[in-house]
Amino acid sequence: MAKVLVVTSGKGGVGKTTSTAALGAALAQAGEKVVVVDFDVGLRNLDLVMGAERRVVFDFINVIQGEAKLQQALIRDKRLDTLCLLPASQTRDKDALTEAGVARILAELREKFDWVICDSPAGIERGAALAMRHADVAVVVTNPEVSSVRDSDRIIGLLDSKTERAERGERMEKHLLLTRYDPIRAERGEMLKIDDVLEILSIPLLGIVPESEEVLRASNVGSPVTLNSPVSAPARAYMDAARRLKGEALDIVVPKDRKSLLGKLFGRRAA
Amino acid sequence: MPEPLAASSRSRPSPVRFRGRSFMALVLAPRAPLETWLAQIDSTLERSPGFFTGRAIILDISALQIDRNELAGLIRDLHARDVRILGIEGADSAHLSMGLPPPLTGGRPGGFIDVHDVPRAPPPPPPAAAQSNLLIDGSVRSGQSILHLEGDVTVLGSVASGSEIVCSGSIHVYGALRGRAIAGSTGNAQARIFCRKHEAELLAIDGLYRTADDLGPEHRGSPIQVSLEGDTLIVKPLD
């Protein structure tokens, strides 16, 4: 049975698109048939992070409006043949998304893929609302920082009230993905503690992804971080998170600062 | 020469109290074209002259696409027919400047009322609310607003920052209270607020409120009970 997963957060810039690409690629590498869908109409980024921006002909809105068939809009990934992308439109805006259109396309995608991962835009308006509407599972991406935590709490409230599952009285499986975790700042007390975030949000932890330059490097070359640098700390965290999504019970690893003693003594980066 | 107020005077003027009250109101929902709809109002007035006299009417314009000037014109037309508008539903609040009725949200439906059914007396008072307590098994998430005017509210989980509980009775939070707790909102000075972990943004009983800043760092993070003594909100540790 196909699963529709929404990657959402409320707050912008916390790592939704990065996580969608990384989790999608990790699941596809494990043999699952995955499609990643960009719901950020007008400000699309998923195509860039997936390295498909020069192959976009038709998009989500074209399919909703009947100007193209779903098969024409889907872009197969060059590196993993079980991974596809449905890009958003860059020229239109969120008003072009219709409830009926989204429902129809997600139903079609459920038949072709094992996982339909919806990359939600930031905010709580139409784009975000439609991205979560038909989800079976939600991954709430949060930075260990006060504004992000409060916005995630708002989103969790919406997941429990404004989705089809909630309206049918069913529980939606929700997971917390803590991203941009900086062990040095955590040690210094400059970031919220993991336990505090968990206490406020009270949803199970899917994984902790450390802050890393690898993420920026990967998006600049147009590759999900799990494909571009699979041994890096964020990639390994995402791969473990993908395994937990499939039901494996792995222990959570809290990223530690791995600098050597000399690195700690002369801790400043070269200018 | 009048005495200047002593700089060290610590007396403050009595705080303004806000109360919650619910009223039954008649809602008029005009439909385009307005000329036709106004003609229907006129024919209603022919059959029952003075039908609107003394009644406060709410105007629901969500079915209309009109701009600021057309709205002002509609209200003038209604005033000319002795229809007094209490508030406006479904309007862009940018269109409602001072001088126009205020915007209203959150109305609960009360069914349709036919003209010949309603006697010329004012509308019947709302039925006395039955006392019932609300139990929330879980947490109140940020942005959620729990309104319960018929009794106490008990929350088994936490109340998040940016959420609020407004109730006519007492508020009991078995988790952390990080949002707003507004108790005794319909005029009950005996209402209290209890929580296991005080991180509240605002506490209020019977219209008197204190913000987190006012409350200070004392008791923060601990179990507290809040009650009203005269005009002062008292915060005491629980156990």
Boltz contact constraints between the chains, C-beta under 6 A:
constraints:
  - contact:
      token1: [A, 150]
      token2: [B, 142]
      max_distance: 6.0
  - contact:
      token1: [A, 150]
      token2: [B, 161]
      max_distance: 6.0
  - contact:
      token1: [A, 150]
      token2: [B, 162]
      max_distance: 6.0
  - contact:
      token1: [A, 153]
      token2: [B, 141]
      max_distance: 6.0
  - contact:
      token1: [A, 153]
      token2: [B, 142]
      max_distance: 6.0
  - contact:
      token1: [A, 153]
      token2: [B, 160]
      max_distance: 6.0
  - contact:
      token1: [A, 154]
      token2: [B, 142]
      max_distance: 6.0
  - contact:
      token1: [A, 154]
      token2: [B, 143]
      max_distance: 6.0
  - contact:
      token1: [A, 156]
      token2: [B, 141]
      max_distance: 6.0
  - contact:
      token1: [A, 157]
      token2: [B, 141]
      max_distance: 6.0
  - contact:
      token1: [A, 157]
      token2: [B, 143]
      max_distance: 6.0
  - contact:
      token1: [A, 157]
      token2: [B, 144]
      max_distance: 6.0
